[in-house]
Amino acid sequence: MFDDAKSVFRRILRLGFLLVLVVGVLGSVIGYLVAGQAGLYAALCGSGAAFAFTAVTVVSVWFGSDKGLGVFLGLVLGGWLIKVVLFLVLFSLLNQADWLTREARPVVFFTVVASVLLGLALDTWIVSKAKISPGVKLP
């Protein structure tokens, strides 16, 4: 049985959400122990941001996968630009947040980094295990 590209993207989104949820829970516990309630909120913000960035990438590739090369590249570049703007806005707002203490700032950083690195590993694993038919048109 072969996977189609859409099922691979669905699997990446579903398992990516679960991964970020686990990282968010672990980060929240560690953040709470390190920085109190601010650390808990910082981990939740970091894991939520990481999932948003991952979702934008997956959705842009998903929708562009059955389009022409120009549209595909435009969607991927547009997704990248959306992520840059989201990153700047989100972390500018976090930088100004009164509740985000100095002790909680590393919690955001490490939660985002852990989510992104584990997400890349998960994406690589899912794609490498997918059984794509030679007849499937890839972007």
DRENPA-371579 format. One record per residue: residue in one letter; x, y, z of N, C-alpha, C, O in turn. Coordinates in pm, 1 decimal. Example, Ala and Ser with C-alpha at 12.3 -4.5 7.8 and 13.67 -1.06 7.14 Angstrom:
! residues 2
+-----+----------+----------+----------+----------+----------+----------+----------+----------+----------+----------+----------+----------+
! res !      npx !      npy !      npz !     capx !     capy !     capz !      cpx !      cpy !      cpz !      opx !      opy !      opz !
+-----+----------+----------+----------+----------+----------+----------+----------+----------+----------+----------+----------+----------+
!   A !   1319.0 !   -569.0 !    780.0 !   1230.0 !   -450.0 !    780.0 !   1320.0 !   -330.0 !    780.0 !   1423.6 !   -331.9 !    846.5 !
!   S !   1285.0 !   -225.0 !    708.0 !   1367.0 !   -106.0 !    714.0 !   1290.0 !      3.0 !    787.0 !   1340.9 !    113.8 !    803.9 !
+-----+----------+----------+----------+----------+----------+----------+----------+----------+----------+----------+----------+----------+
! end
This chain:
! residues 139
+-----+----------+----------+----------+----------+----------+----------+----------+----------+----------+----------+----------+----------+
! res !      npx !      npy !      npz !     capx !     capy !     capz !      cpx !      cpy !      cpz !      opx !      opy !      opz !
+-----+----------+----------+----------+----------+----------+----------+----------+----------+----------+----------+----------+----------+
!   M !     84.2 !   -118.2 !      0.0 !      0.0 !      0.0 !      0.0 !     88.3 !    124.0 !      0.0 !    178.6 !    137.2 !     82.6 !
!   F !     61.8 !    213.4 !    -92.1 !    139.6 !    334.8 !   -104.4 !     67.7 !    450.7 !    -36.2 !    -55.2 !    456.0 !    -32.1 !
!   D !    148.4 !    544.8 !     18.2 !     95.0 !    667.4 !     76.8 !     83.3 !    771.8 !    -32.8 !    166.8 !    777.7 !   -123.1 !
!   D !    -20.0 !    853.6 !    -25.0 !    -21.9 !    969.5 !   -113.0 !     38.5 !   1086.8 !    -35.5 !     51.5 !   1081.7 !     86.8 !
!   A !     74.8 !   1191.7 !   -108.0 !    143.0 !   1305.6 !    -45.4 !     55.7 !   1369.6 !     62.4 !    106.4 !   1413.3 !    165.7 !
!   K !    -74.7 !   1375.0 !     38.6 !   -164.7 !   1438.5 !    136.9 !   -165.8 !   1361.6 !    269.3 !   -170.0 !   1423.1 !    375.9 !
!   S !   -162.1 !   1229.1 !    264.1 !   -161.9 !   1151.8 !    388.2 !    -31.8 !   1172.9 !    465.7 !    -31.5 !   1171.8 !    588.8 !
!   V !     78.0 !   1191.9 !    393.5 !    205.7 !   1219.7 !    460.1 !    197.8 !   1354.8 !    530.9 !    242.6 !   1367.4 !    644.9 !
!   F !    141.4 !   1455.5 !    465.0 !    129.6 !   1587.1 !    527.7 !     34.8 !   1583.9 !    647.1 !     60.1 !   1649.0 !    748.4 !
!   R !    -74.3 !   1508.2 !    635.4 !   -166.0 !   1494.2 !    749.6 !    -95.2 !   1429.5 !    867.5 !   -112.0 !   1472.0 !    981.9 !
!   R !    -16.1 !   1326.8 !    839.5 !     58.2 !   1258.0 !    944.8 !    158.1 !   1353.7 !   1010.9 !    173.0 !   1353.0 !   1133.1 !
!   I !    225.7 !   1435.1 !    930.9 !    321.4 !   1531.6 !    985.8 !    250.0 !   1631.5 !   1076.1 !    299.1 !   1662.9 !   1184.5 !
!   L !    134.5 !   1681.8 !   1032.5 !     59.8 !   1776.8 !   1115.6 !     10.9 !   1712.7 !   1244.8 !     23.9 !   1770.9 !   1352.5 !
!   R !    -45.1 !   1593.3 !   1234.0 !   -100.4 !   1525.6 !   1351.8 !      9.8 !   1490.8 !   1452.9 !     -1.2 !   1523.0 !   1571.2 !
!   L !    114.5 !   1425.5 !   1405.6 !    222.5 !   1388.2 !   1496.5 !    302.4 !   1509.0 !   1543.0 !    354.0 !   1510.5 !   1654.8 !
!   G !    312.7 !   1610.3 !   1457.5 !    378.7 !   1734.7 !   1498.3 !    304.1 !   1802.8 !   1610.6 !    365.3 !   1855.2 !   1703.6 !
!   F !    170.7 !   1802.3 !   1602.5 !     90.4 !   1859.9 !   1710.2 !    112.3 !   1783.3 !   1840.3 !    129.1 !   1843.6 !   1946.3 !
!   L !    112.0 !   1650.2 !   1831.9 !    134.6 !   1569.3 !   1952.1 !    273.3 !   1593.2 !   2009.8 !    289.4 !   1601.7 !   2131.6 !
!   L !    373.1 !   1604.1 !   1923.7 !    508.8 !   1630.9 !   1969.4 !    517.7 !   1765.5 !   2040.9 !    575.9 !   1775.2 !   2149.0 !
!   V !    460.4 !   1868.1 !   1980.7 !    464.1 !   2001.0 !   2042.3 !    384.2 !   2001.8 !   2172.4 !    419.7 !   2072.5 !   2266.7 !
!   L !    277.5 !   1924.0 !   2177.5 !    200.2 !   1912.2 !   2301.1 !    286.0 !   1851.4 !   2412.4 !    285.9 !   1900.5 !   2525.3 !
!   V !    358.2 !   1745.6 !   2380.3 !    446.0 !   1682.4 !   2479.7 !    556.8 !   1778.2 !   2522.3 !    584.9 !   1790.8 !   2641.5 !
!   V !    619.9 !   1845.6 !   2426.7 !    724.7 !   1942.7 !   2459.4 !    666.2 !   2057.2 !   2542.6 !    730.3 !   2106.1 !   2635.7 !
!   G !    544.3 !   2099.4 !   2508.4 !    479.0 !   2205.7 !   2584.8 !    451.6 !   2165.2 !   2728.4 !    472.5 !   2244.4 !   2820.3 !
!   V !    404.9 !   2042.8 !   2748.9 !    377.3 !   1995.1 !   2885.3 !    507.6 !   1982.6 !   2963.5 !    517.4 !   2030.3 !   3076.5 !
!   L !    608.1 !   1918.2 !   2902.8 !    738.2 !   1905.6 !   2970.9 !    799.8 !   2042.5 !   2998.7 !    850.4 !   2067.9 !   3108.1 !
!   G !    794.9 !   2130.1 !   2898.7 !    848.6 !   2264.4 !   2916.3 !    773.1 !   2342.2 !   3022.4 !    832.3 !   2421.2 !   3095.9 !
!   S !    643.0 !   2320.5 !   3030.7 !    563.1 !   2389.8 !   3132.4 !    602.0 !   2345.2 !   3272.6 !    614.0 !   2427.1 !   3363.7 !
!   V !    621.5 !   2215.7 !   3289.1 !    661.9 !   2164.3 !   3420.6 !    799.7 !   2218.8 !   3457.9 !    819.5 !   2269.0 !   3568.5 !
!   I !    895.1 !   2208.5 !   3364.5 !   1029.7 !   2259.1 !   3391.8 !   1026.9 !   2410.2 !   3410.6 !   1090.9 !   2463.6 !   3501.2 !
!   G !    951.9 !   2479.0 !   3324.0 !    940.7 !   2624.7 !   3336.8 !    881.1 !   2666.9 !   3468.8 !    924.9 !   2765.6 !   3527.9 !
!   Y !    781.2 !   2593.5 !   3516.3 !    720.5 !   2625.9 !   3645.1 !    820.2 !   2605.1 !   3758.5 !    825.7 !   2683.9 !   3852.9 !
!   L !    898.7 !   2498.4 !   3748.2 !    999.2 !   2472.4 !   3852.2 !   1110.7 !   2576.7 !   3849.9 !   1165.4 !   2611.2 !   3954.6 !
!   V !   1144.4 !   2626.6 !   3732.3 !   1254.0 !   2722.3 !   3719.0 !   1208.2 !   2865.6 !   3746.7 !   1276.8 !   2940.5 !   3816.4 !
!   A !   1093.1 !   2903.5 !   3692.5 !   1053.9 !   3044.9 !   3695.7 !    910.5 !   3067.3 !   3743.6 !    857.2 !   3177.0 !   3726.7 !
!   G !    848.2 !   2968.3 !   3801.7 !    713.1 !   2986.3 !   3852.1 !    610.3 !   2992.7 !   3740.3 !    627.8 !   2932.9 !   3634.1 !
!   Q !    503.5 !   3066.0 !   3766.1 !    393.3 !   3074.8 !   3670.3 !    437.3 !   3137.6 !   3538.4 !    386.0 !   3100.9 !   3432.7 !
!   A !    530.5 !   3230.6 !   3543.0 !    581.0 !   3292.2 !   3419.9 !    651.1 !   3188.4 !   3332.4 !    641.4 !   3194.4 !   3209.8 !
!   G !    721.0 !   3094.5 !   3393.3 !    787.0 !   2988.2 !   3318.3 !    687.4 !   2895.9 !   3251.9 !    708.8 !   2849.7 !   3139.8 !
!   L !    577.9 !   2869.1 !   3322.0 !    471.5 !   2786.1 !   3264.2 !    413.0 !   2853.5 !   3141.0 !    398.2 !   2789.9 !   3036.6 !
!   Y !    379.6 !   2981.5 !   3152.3 !    324.1 !   3055.3 !   3038.1 !    426.8 !   3067.2 !   2925.2 !    391.0 !   3060.6 !   2807.6 !
!   A !    553.2 !   3084.5 !   2960.7 !    657.9 !   3097.7 !   2860.2 !    669.6 !   2970.1 !   2777.3 !    684.2 !   2976.5 !   2655.2 !
!   A !    663.0 !   2853.9 !   2843.2 !    671.1 !   2726.7 !   2770.7 !    550.1 !   2708.1 !   2679.8 !    563.8 !   2658.9 !   2567.8 !
!   L !    433.7 !   2746.4 !   2726.2 !    313.9 !   2734.7 !   2642.5 !    322.7 !   2826.6 !   2520.6 !    284.2 !   2787.5 !   2410.4 !
!   C !    373.0 !   2948.0 !   2540.2 !    390.4 !   3039.7 !   2427.0 !    494.1 !   2986.2 !   2329.2 !    474.1 !   2992.8 !   2207.9 !
!   G !    602.8 !   2934.1 !   2379.9 !    707.6 !   2880.2 !   2292.9 !    661.1 !   2760.7 !   2212.4 !    688.7 !   2751.4 !   2092.7 !
!   S !    590.3 !   2668.5 !   2277.6 !    544.0 !   2549.9 !   2204.3 !    432.6 !   2586.7 !   2106.5 !    425.3 !   2530.0 !   1997.5 !
!   G !    347.0 !   2679.6 !   2143.3 !    242.9 !   2725.5 !   2050.4 !    302.2 !   2792.5 !   1927.7 !    256.1 !   2770.5 !   1815.7 !
!   A !    404.3 !   2874.3 !   1948.8 !    471.0 !   2940.1 !   1836.4 !    538.3 !   2836.9 !   1745.7 !    531.8 !   2847.4 !   1623.2 !
!   A !    601.8 !   2738.9 !   1805.6 !    669.0 !   2635.3 !   1726.2 !    568.6 !   2557.7 !   1641.8 !    596.1 !   2526.4 !   1525.9 !
!   F !    452.7 !   2526.6 !   1698.8 !    351.9 !   2455.7 !   1619.3 !    298.6 !   2544.2 !   1506.9 !    276.1 !   2496.6 !   1395.7 !
!   A !    278.5 !   2671.5 !   1535.3 !    229.4 !   2762.9 !   1431.1 !    328.1 !   2769.6 !   1315.0 !    287.3 !   2767.2 !   1198.9 !
!   F !    457.5 !   2777.8 !   1345.1 !    558.3 !   2783.5 !   1240.0 !    559.9 !   2654.1 !   1158.8 !    568.5 !   2657.0 !   1036.0 !
!   T !    551.5 !   2541.5 !   1227.8 !    549.5 !   2412.3 !   1159.7 !    425.0 !   2398.7 !   1072.8 !    432.7 !   2352.4 !    959.0 !
!   A !    311.8 !   2438.8 !   1126.2 !    185.7 !   2426.7 !   1052.7 !    186.5 !   2512.8 !    926.5 !    136.1 !   2470.2 !    822.6 !
!   V !    242.6 !   2632.5 !    934.1 !    248.3 !   2718.9 !    816.0 !    331.1 !   2651.9 !    706.3 !    293.4 !   2655.9 !    589.2 !
!   T !    442.3 !   2591.2 !    743.1 !    526.1 !   2522.2 !    644.4 !    452.0 !   2404.7 !    581.8 !    447.6 !   2391.2 !    459.5 !
!   V !    394.5 !   2320.6 !    665.6 !    326.5 !   2200.9 !    615.4 !    208.9 !   2239.1 !    526.4 !    190.7 !   2180.7 !    419.5 !
!   V !    129.5 !   2335.5 !    568.9 !     12.0 !   2375.2 !    491.1 !     53.5 !   2436.6 !    357.7 !     -9.6 !   2409.4 !    255.6 !
!   S !    158.0 !   2518.5 !    356.5 !    199.9 !   2579.4 !    229.4 !    252.0 !   2473.4 !    131.8 !    223.4 !   2480.7 !     12.3 !
!   V !    327.7 !   2375.6 !    181.0 !    376.2 !   2268.5 !     94.0 !    260.5 !   2179.1 !     51.3 !    254.6 !   2135.8 !    -63.8 !
!   W !    168.6 !   2151.2 !    143.6 !     52.5 !   2066.3 !    115.5 !    -30.6 !   2125.1 !      2.2 !    -61.4 !   2056.9 !    -95.5 !
!   F !    -67.0 !   2254.2 !     16.6 !   -150.5 !   2316.5 !    -86.1 !    -75.2 !   2335.0 !   -216.9 !   -135.8 !   2330.3 !   -323.9 !
!   G !     55.0 !   2355.9 !   -210.1 !    132.2 !   2377.3 !   -331.4 !    175.3 !   2250.5 !   -401.0 !    223.3 !   2255.3 !   -514.3 !
!   S !    158.8 !   2135.9 !   -334.8 !    210.8 !   2011.1 !   -390.5 !    142.9 !   1968.6 !   -520.2 !    203.5 !   1897.8 !   -600.6 !
!   D !     19.5 !   2009.9 !   -542.1 !    -48.2 !   1970.2 !   -666.2 !    -61.1 !   2087.0 !   -764.3 !   -138.2 !   2080.8 !   -860.0 !
!   K !     14.7 !   2192.3 !   -739.3 !     14.6 !   2308.9 !   -828.9 !    140.7 !   2306.1 !   -914.4 !    226.1 !   2219.0 !   -898.0 !
!   G !    151.1 !   2399.3 !  -1002.8 !    271.8 !   2412.0 !  -1083.9 !    389.6 !   2458.1 !   -999.5 !    372.3 !   2501.4 !   -885.6 !
!   L !    509.0 !   2448.5 !  -1055.7 !    629.7 !   2481.5 !   -982.0 !    630.4 !   2626.9 !   -935.2 !    670.6 !   2655.0 !   -822.3 !
!   G !    586.6 !   2718.7 !  -1019.8 !    584.2 !   2860.2 !   -982.1 !    491.2 !   2886.8 !   -866.0 !    526.0 !   2960.7 !   -773.9 !
!   V !    372.3 !   2826.8 !   -869.4 !    276.3 !   2843.7 !   -759.9 !    330.3 !   2778.1 !   -633.5 !    319.0 !   2834.2 !   -524.5 !
!   F !    389.2 !   2659.1 !   -647.7 !    446.7 !   2589.4 !   -532.8 !    552.6 !   2676.2 !   -465.3 !    549.1 !   2695.7 !   -343.8 !
!   L !    646.1 !   2727.9 !   -543.6 !    751.6 !   2811.1 !   -487.4 !    695.6 !   2939.3 !   -426.5 !    744.2 !   2985.5 !   -323.3 !
!   G !    593.7 !   2996.9 !   -490.1 !    529.5 !   3115.7 !   -435.3 !    463.0 !   3088.5 !   -301.5 !    472.1 !   3170.0 !   -209.7 !
!   L !    396.2 !   2974.4 !   -289.8 !    331.9 !   2939.2 !   -162.6 !    434.5 !   2912.2 !    -53.3 !    415.7 !   2953.7 !     61.1 !
!   V !    541.7 !   2843.7 !    -87.4 !    645.3 !   2815.3 !     12.3 !    713.2 !   2945.5 !     55.6 !    736.6 !   2966.5 !    174.7 !
!   L !    744.7 !   3032.6 !    -40.2 !    805.2 !   3161.1 !     -5.6 !    707.4 !   3247.0 !     74.3 !    746.7 !   3313.0 !    170.5 !
!   G !    580.5 !   3246.3 !     34.7 !    479.4 !   3320.5 !    111.1 !    467.3 !   3268.1 !    253.4 !    453.9 !   3346.2 !    347.6 !
!   G !    472.2 !   3135.3 !    269.5 !    469.3 !   3076.1 !    402.9 !    589.8 !   3117.8 !    484.4 !    578.1 !   3143.9 !    604.1 !
!   W !    705.5 !   3124.4 !    420.6 !    826.4 !   3166.7 !    489.2 !    813.4 !   3312.9 !    534.7 !    851.0 !   3346.9 !    646.9 !
!   L !    760.5 !   3397.9 !    448.2 !    741.4 !   3538.6 !    484.8 !    640.6 !   3553.0 !    599.0 !    659.4 !   3635.6 !    688.3 !
!   I !    534.7 !   3473.6 !    596.3 !    437.3 !   3475.4 !    706.0 !    504.8 !   3434.6 !    836.0 !    479.3 !   3494.4 !    940.6 !
!   K !    590.5 !   3333.3 !    830.5 !    660.1 !   3289.7 !    951.4 !    753.3 !   3398.4 !   1004.4 !    762.3 !   3417.9 !   1125.6 !
!   V !    822.3 !   3469.0 !    915.7 !    911.2 !   3576.9 !    959.6 !    831.1 !   3686.4 !   1028.8 !    870.7 !   3735.2 !   1134.7 !
!   V !    718.6 !   3724.9 !    969.4 !    634.5 !   3828.9 !   1029.4 !    576.5 !   3780.6 !   1163.1 !    576.8 !   3855.0 !   1261.2 !
!   L !    527.2 !   3657.0 !   1167.0 !    475.5 !   3601.2 !   1293.3 !    583.8 !   3599.7 !   1400.4 !    558.3 !   3635.5 !   1515.4 !
!   F !    704.0 !   3558.2 !   1362.9 !    814.6 !   3552.7 !   1457.5 !    843.0 !   3691.9 !   1514.0 !    853.4 !   3709.2 !   1635.5 !
!   L !    855.4 !   3790.1 !   1426.1 !    886.1 !   3925.8 !   1471.3 !    775.9 !   3982.3 !   1560.7 !    804.3 !   4041.4 !   1664.9 !
!   V !    651.1 !   3964.2 !   1520.1 !    539.4 !   4017.7 !   1598.7 !    528.4 !   3945.6 !   1732.8 !    519.9 !   4009.6 !   1837.6 !
!   L !    528.5 !   3813.8 !   1729.1 !    511.7 !   3736.4 !   1852.0 !    621.7 !   3765.0 !   1952.8 !    593.5 !   3790.3 !   2070.0 !
!   F !    745.8 !   3761.4 !   1908.7 !    854.0 !   3779.4 !   2004.5 !    873.8 !   3925.5 !   2042.8 !    931.7 !   3953.3 !   2147.8 !
!   S !    827.6 !   4019.7 !   1961.1 !    825.0 !   4159.7 !   2004.5 !    721.9 !   4178.2 !   2115.1 !    746.8 !   4247.9 !   2213.6 !
!   L !    606.1 !   4115.3 !   2098.1 !    503.3 !   4122.6 !   2203.0 !    550.0 !   4053.6 !   2331.3 !    527.5 !   4103.9 !   2441.3 !
!   L !    614.4 !   3939.0 !   2316.2 !    666.4 !   3869.2 !   2434.4 !    774.6 !   3951.5 !   2503.9 !    782.9 !   3952.8 !   2626.7 !
!   N !    856.1 !   4019.2 !   2426.2 !    962.0 !   4101.7 !   2484.4 !    905.1 !   4215.4 !   2569.2 !    969.2 !   4259.9 !   2664.5 !
!   Q !    786.4 !   4261.9 !   2535.4 !    722.8 !   4371.8 !   2608.8 !    628.7 !   4323.6 !   2717.9 !    576.3 !   4404.6 !   2794.5 !
!   A !    606.7 !   4193.9 !   2726.1 !    511.3 !   4139.9 !   2823.7 !    565.2 !   4156.9 !   2965.7 !    679.7 !   4122.4 !   2995.0 !
!   D !    480.3 !   4210.7 !   3052.7 !    520.9 !   4233.1 !   3191.8 !    537.1 !   4102.4 !   3267.9 !    620.2 !   4092.9 !   3358.2 !
!   W !    458.6 !   4002.0 !   3232.2 !    462.1 !   3876.8 !   3306.0 !    584.4 !   3791.2 !   3272.6 !    618.4 !   3700.3 !   3348.3 !
!   L !    650.6 !   3819.2 !   3160.3 !    765.7 !   3738.7 !   3118.8 !    891.1 !   3789.3 !   3190.9 !    954.2 !   3886.3 !   3148.8 !
!   T !    924.7 !   3722.4 !   3298.2 !   1038.8 !   3762.9 !   3380.9 !   1170.2 !   3721.3 !   3315.4 !   1172.3 !   3645.6 !   3218.3 !
!   R !   1277.8 !   3772.1 !   3370.2 !   1409.5 !   3738.3 !   3317.8 !   1437.7 !   3588.4 !   3329.5 !   1503.5 !   3530.8 !   3242.8 !
!   E !   1389.4 !   3526.6 !   3433.9 !   1410.8 !   3383.0 !   3454.2 !   1329.9 !   3298.9 !   3354.5 !   1368.6 !   3186.8 !   3321.3 !
!   A !   1217.7 !   3353.8 !   3307.2 !   1129.4 !   3278.0 !   3216.8 !   1170.0 !   3290.7 !   3070.5 !   1127.0 !   3209.7 !   2988.3 !
!   R !   1250.5 !   3388.8 !   3036.2 !   1288.8 !   3408.9 !   2895.5 !   1362.0 !   3288.2 !   2836.0 !   1332.1 !   3250.0 !   2722.8 !
!   P !   1456.7 !   3226.7 !   2907.8 !   1520.3 !   3106.9 !   2850.2 !   1423.3 !   2991.3 !   2828.2 !   1446.1 !   2906.6 !   2741.8 !
!   V !   1315.5 !   2987.4 !   2905.7 !   1216.4 !   2880.7 !   2889.4 !   1151.8 !   2890.5 !   2751.2 !   1132.2 !   2788.8 !   2684.6 !
!   V !   1118.8 !   3012.1 !   2708.1 !   1063.2 !   3031.7 !   2573.5 !   1163.9 !   2983.7 !   2469.6 !   1129.7 !   2908.2 !   2378.6 !
!   F !   1287.0 !   3028.1 !   2484.3 !   1391.3 !   2993.6 !   2387.6 !   1409.3 !   2842.3 !   2376.8 !   1405.0 !   2787.0 !   2266.9 !
!   F !   1429.3 !   2776.0 !   2489.0 !   1456.9 !   2632.4 !   2484.5 !   1334.8 !   2551.0 !   2441.7 !   1349.4 !   2444.7 !   2381.5 !
!   T !   1216.1 !   2599.6 !   2472.0 !   1096.2 !   2529.8 !   2425.8 !   1083.4 !   2538.6 !   2274.0 !   1051.3 !   2439.5 !   2208.5 !
!   V !   1108.3 !   2655.9 !   2218.5 !   1102.6 !   2671.4 !   2072.7 !   1211.1 !   2587.4 !   2006.6 !   1184.1 !   2517.2 !   1909.2 !
!   V !   1333.7 !   2593.7 !   2058.6 !   1444.1 !   2518.5 !   1998.9 !   1417.1 !   2367.7 !   2005.5 !   1436.5 !   2296.8 !   1906.9 !
!   A !   1372.7 !   2319.4 !   2121.1 !   1343.4 !   2175.8 !   2135.1 !   1231.5 !   2134.6 !   2040.5 !   1240.4 !   2029.9 !   1976.5 !
!   S !   1126.8 !   2215.3 !   2030.8 !   1015.2 !   2182.9 !   1942.1 !   1058.6 !   2179.2 !   1796.4 !   1019.8 !   2089.0 !   1722.2 !
!   V !   1138.4 !   2276.3 !   1755.2 !   1181.7 !   2283.2 !   1615.5 !   1275.0 !   2166.9 !   1581.7 !   1257.6 !   2101.8 !   1478.6 !
!   L !   1373.8 !   2140.1 !   1667.5 !   1467.9 !   2031.7 !   1638.7 !   1398.5 !   1895.7 !   1639.7 !   1421.8 !   1813.7 !   1550.9 !
!   L !   1314.4 !   1871.6 !   1738.4 !   1241.2 !   1744.5 !   1741.9 !   1142.6 !   1735.6 !   1625.9 !   1121.1 !   1627.6 !   1570.9 !
!   G !   1082.2 !   1848.9 !   1588.4 !    991.5 !   1850.8 !   1473.6 !   1062.9 !   1817.9 !   1344.1 !   1009.4 !   1745.0 !   1260.5 !
!   L !   1184.5 !   1871.1 !   1326.2 !   1262.1 !   1837.0 !   1206.2 !   1295.1 !   1688.8 !   1202.6 !   1287.5 !   1625.3 !   1097.4 !
!   A !   1331.9 !   1633.8 !   1318.0 !   1360.4 !   1490.4 !   1324.6 !   1235.0 !   1409.2 !   1292.7 !   1241.9 !   1309.7 !   1220.5 !
!   L !   1120.5 !   1451.4 !   1346.3 !    994.3 !   1382.2 !   1319.7 !    957.4 !   1388.8 !   1172.3 !    919.1 !   1287.8 !   1113.4 !
!   D !    968.6 !   1507.3 !   1112.0 !    938.6 !   1522.3 !    969.1 !   1027.4 !   1431.6 !    884.7 !    979.9 !   1365.3 !    792.5 !
!   T !   1156.3 !   1429.3 !    916.9 !   1250.2 !   1345.2 !    843.4 !   1212.5 !   1198.5 !    856.6 !   1214.5 !   1124.7 !    758.1 !
!   W !   1178.5 !   1156.4 !    976.2 !   1141.0 !   1017.2 !    999.5 !   1014.0 !    981.0 !    922.4 !   1007.9 !    876.0 !    858.6 !
!   I !    912.1 !   1068.3 !    928.3 !    785.7 !   1039.4 !    859.9 !    806.6 !   1029.9 !    709.6 !    758.0 !    936.5 !    645.7 !
!   V !    878.6 !   1126.2 !    652.8 !    899.2 !   1126.6 !    508.1 !    984.6 !   1007.2 !    465.7 !    959.6 !    947.1 !    361.2 !
!   S !   1085.0 !    972.7 !    546.1 !   1170.4 !    859.4 !    508.4 !   1096.3 !    725.8 !    517.5 !   1132.0 !    631.5 !    447.0 !
!   K !    995.0 !    715.9 !    602.0 !    917.8 !    592.3 !    616.0 !    797.7 !    585.4 !    522.5 !    735.2 !    480.1 !    509.7 !
!   A !    764.8 !    696.5 !    457.3 !    649.7 !    698.6 !    366.6 !    679.0 !    614.2 !    243.0 !    790.8 !    612.9 !    191.3 !
!   K !    577.4 !    544.8 !    197.8 !    590.1 !    463.1 !     76.8 !    515.1 !    534.5 !    -34.4 !    394.2 !    518.6 !    -50.9 !
!   I !    589.5 !    612.8 !   -109.4 !    531.5 !    691.2 !   -217.8 !    544.9 !    612.3 !   -348.1 !    653.4 !    565.2 !   -382.3 !
!   S !    436.2 !    599.0 !   -418.5 !    436.6 !    528.7 !   -546.4 !    519.3 !    607.8 !   -647.0 !    518.1 !    730.9 !   -645.5 !
!   P !    591.3 !    537.4 !   -734.7 !    668.6 !    608.4 !   -837.4 !    580.9 !    693.1 !   -927.9 !    631.1 !    784.3 !   -993.6 !
!   G !    450.5 !    665.4 !   -933.2 !    360.7 !    742.6 !  -1018.4 !    309.3 !    870.0 !   -955.8 !    241.6 !    948.3 !  -1022.5 !
!   V !    339.9 !    893.4 !   -827.5 !    291.8 !   1012.4 !   -758.0 !    374.6 !   1131.6 !   -802.5 !    497.6 !   1126.6 !   -804.0 !
!   K !    305.0 !   1239.6 !   -838.8 !    372.4 !   1360.5 !   -882.6 !    408.7 !   1442.4 !   -759.8 !    321.0 !   1483.3 !   -683.6 !
!   L !    536.7 !   1466.2 !   -740.7 !    585.8 !   1545.9 !   -629.4 !    624.0 !   1684.4 !   -678.8 !    654.7 !   1702.3 !   -796.6 !
!   P !    622.2 !   1783.2 !   -588.5 !    659.7 !   1918.6 !   -630.8 !    806.1 !   1929.1 !   -668.9 !    852.5 !   2036.8 !   -706.5 !
+-----+----------+----------+----------+----------+----------+----------+----------+----------+----------+----------+----------+----------+
! end
